[in-house]
Amino acid sequence: MGNDLTAKQLKFVEGMLIHGKGGKAAIHAGYSKKSAAVTASRLLKDQRILTALESARAERASRTGSDPDQVIEKLWATYDRAAAAGRDAAACKALELIGKHSGMFTDRVEHVADPAATGPVDLLTAARLIAFGLRSGGADLSVLDAAPVEPVRPALKGPAPVEH
């Protein structure tokens, strides 16, 4: 697996198998905690790492005799048995795990600004909204078109200067 990868990159691949999340895998490999998410993003775009990760996952699946499809099938079977037996908690847990695997549940919250309700938008807030929209994949920024923009007036720190 990945003979052309560095020791840290191989450790990252190992971390991905263990943790399943890029940031945690980067920390596992010894990369900086501060930049773990950025490092993971960069590493997961490297075709050599993706190939090594795919190979490691296939090797693990053949070694353990399971793959994600088999796990989902077993979760559905667990749900069916639990629901038939009236074990609602077990049935709900199986559905929760299936839903998580399918990406049905996210922790994201979409915020929609109403300029009529919030009043004028200062330049700093407008810039933050634009940056958020770009990071989140294109939030609706049309609310900024209708909102009057006012310059940011930073508060002075300390006492006002004394004129002589």
ABEGO torsion letter per residue (X at the ends): XGAABBAAAAAAAAAAAAAGBAAAAAAAAGBBAAAAAAAAAAAAABAAAAAAAAAAAAAAAAAAGBBAAAAAAAAAAAAAAAAAAGBAAAAAAAAAAAAAAAGABBABBBBBBBAAAAEBBBAAAAAAAAAAAAAAGGBBAAAAAABBBBBBBBBBBEBBBBBX
